[in-house]
Amino acid sequence: MKIQKLNANEEPPFELLLLADPSRKLVEEYLQRGQCFIGCLNGQIIGVYVLLPTRPDTVELVNVAVDEKHQGKGIGKLLVKHAVQNATELGFKTIEVGTGNSGMGQLALYQKCGYRIIGIDRDFFVRHYNEEIFENGIQVIDMIRLSQDL
């Protein structure tokens, strides 16, 4: 798989981005402020992530998504590791990520990639999304925040 920055003239892969974040409005907002990277296999976009600078020396990894047909094959881990390497090369000192309280696979993935839990943003998904979101049969209510020093 080849991972590259999405060119400014290319249309973002919204079908993938909306897998990780169901709010098109929020996705469009952070795409304006961040850098979108795509993972391609045989000319097909199968993965995506966005790096969003949040504070001096800090970047947030937002919207890691893998095409459902390609999930469970280690592609998410490749994307997360690429994001860490990329953030380091861009000169950031810290990379952060947030995921829903019900995302057991995501929580495991981020910790396997060196992230540590630093806090919980209680009721994040209730405050920022109009509709209830469920994952693994659990309502997504709180944002679990993780961080890694680079």
C-alpha positions as CSV (number, residue, x, y, z in Angstrom):
1,M,0.0,0.0,0.0
2,K,1.2,3.5,-0.9
3,I,0.4,6.4,1.5
4,Q,0.5,9.9,0.2
5,K,-0.8,13.4,0.9
6,L,-4.1,14.2,-0.9
7,N,-3.5,16.9,-3.5
8,A,-5.3,20.2,-3.0
9,N,-7.2,19.6,-6.3
10,E,-8.4,16.1,-5.4
11,E,-11.8,15.4,-3.9
12,P,-11.4,14.0,-0.3
13,P,-12.7,10.4,0.0
14,F,-15.8,11.3,2.0
15,E,-17.2,7.7,1.8
16,L,-14.2,6.6,4.0
17,L,-14.0,9.8,6.1
18,L,-17.7,9.4,7.1
19,L,-17.0,5.9,8.3
20,A,-14.9,7.3,11.1
21,D,-16.9,10.5,11.7
22,P,-20.6,10.6,10.7
23,S,-20.8,14.5,10.6
24,R,-19.9,15.7,7.1
25,K,-20.0,19.3,8.5
26,L,-17.3,18.5,11.1
27,V,-15.2,16.5,8.5
28,E,-15.3,19.4,6.1
29,E,-14.3,21.9,8.9
30,Y,-11.2,19.9,9.9
31,L,-10.2,19.1,6.3
32,Q,-9.9,22.9,5.8
33,R,-7.4,23.1,8.7
34,G,-5.5,19.8,8.4
35,Q,-3.7,17.6,6.0
36,C,-5.4,14.6,4.5
37,F,-3.4,11.4,3.7
38,I,-4.7,8.5,1.6
39,G,-3.7,4.9,1.4
40,C,-3.9,3.4,-2.0
41,L,-3.8,-0.2,-3.2
42,N,-4.0,-1.0,-6.9
43,G,-5.1,2.6,-7.7
44,Q,-8.0,2.4,-5.2
45,I,-8.2,4.5,-2.0
46,I,-8.7,2.1,0.8
47,G,-7.5,4.2,3.8
48,V,-7.4,7.7,5.1
49,Y,-6.3,9.9,8.0
50,V,-6.0,13.6,8.7
51,L,-3.3,15.4,10.7
52,L,-4.7,18.5,12.4
53,P,-2.3,21.0,14.1
54,T,-4.0,21.9,17.5
55,R,-1.3,23.7,19.5
56,P,2.3,24.7,19.1
57,D,4.3,21.5,18.7
58,T,1.1,19.3,18.9
59,V,-0.9,17.6,16.1
60,E,-4.0,15.5,16.4
61,L,-4.6,12.4,14.4
62,V,-8.2,12.6,13.3
63,N,-10.4,10.4,11.2
64,V,-8.4,7.2,10.7
65,A,-10.6,5.0,8.4
66,V,-10.2,1.9,6.3
67,D,-12.5,0.6,3.7
68,E,-14.7,-2.1,5.2
69,K,-13.6,-4.7,2.7
70,H,-10.0,-4.2,3.8
71,Q,-10.4,-4.0,7.6
72,G,-8.7,-6.5,9.8
73,K,-5.6,-6.7,7.6
74,G,-3.3,-4.3,9.4
75,I,-4.0,-1.3,7.2
76,G,-5.2,0.8,10.1
77,K,-1.9,0.1,12.0
78,L,0.1,1.1,8.9
79,L,-1.9,4.4,8.7
80,V,-1.4,5.2,12.4
81,K,2.3,4.4,12.2
82,H,2.7,6.6,9.0
83,A,0.9,9.4,10.8
84,V,3.4,9.2,13.8
85,Q,6.3,9.1,11.4
86,N,4.9,12.0,9.4
87,A,4.2,14.1,12.5
88,T,7.8,13.6,13.6
89,E,9.2,14.6,10.3
90,L,7.0,17.7,10.3
91,G,8.6,18.7,13.6
92,F,5.8,18.1,16.0
93,K,6.7,17.0,19.6
94,T,3.3,15.4,20.5
95,I,0.6,13.6,18.6
96,E,-2.8,13.1,20.1
97,V,-5.9,11.1,19.1
98,G,-9.4,10.7,20.4
99,T,-11.8,7.8,20.0
100,G,-15.2,6.8,21.2
101,N,-15.6,5.0,24.5
102,S,-17.1,2.0,22.6
103,G,-14.2,1.6,20.1
104,M,-12.5,-1.4,21.6
105,G,-10.5,-2.2,18.5
106,Q,-9.4,1.4,18.0
107,L,-8.4,1.7,21.7
108,A,-6.3,-1.4,21.3
109,L,-4.7,-0.2,18.0
110,Y,-3.7,3.1,19.4
111,Q,-2.1,1.6,22.5
112,K,-0.3,-1.0,20.4
113,C,1.1,1.9,18.4
114,G,2.5,3.7,21.5
115,Y,-0.3,6.0,22.6
116,R,-1.2,6.3,26.2
117,I,-4.6,7.3,27.6
118,I,-4.5,10.9,29.0
119,G,-8.1,11.6,29.7
120,I,-11.8,11.4,29.0
121,D,-13.9,14.2,27.4
122,R,-17.2,13.3,29.0
123,D,-20.3,13.6,26.9
124,F,-18.3,14.7,23.8
125,F,-20.5,12.8,21.3
126,V,-23.7,14.0,23.0
127,R,-22.6,17.6,22.7
128,H,-21.2,17.5,19.1
129,Y,-23.6,15.1,17.3
130,N,-27.3,15.5,16.9
131,E,-28.0,11.8,16.5
132,E,-27.0,9.0,18.8
133,I,-24.1,6.9,17.6
134,F,-23.8,3.2,18.5
135,E,-20.7,1.0,18.1
136,N,-20.3,-2.6,19.3
137,G,-23.8,-2.4,20.7
138,I,-22.7,0.5,23.0
139,Q,-23.7,4.1,22.7
140,V,-20.8,6.3,21.9
141,I,-20.9,9.1,24.6
142,D,-17.4,9.9,25.8
143,M,-14.2,10.7,23.9
144,I,-11.2,8.7,25.1
145,R,-8.1,11.0,24.6
146,L,-4.7,9.4,24.0
147,S,-1.3,10.9,23.4
148,Q,2.3,10.0,22.3
149,D,5.5,12.0,22.7
150,L,7.4,12.1,19.5
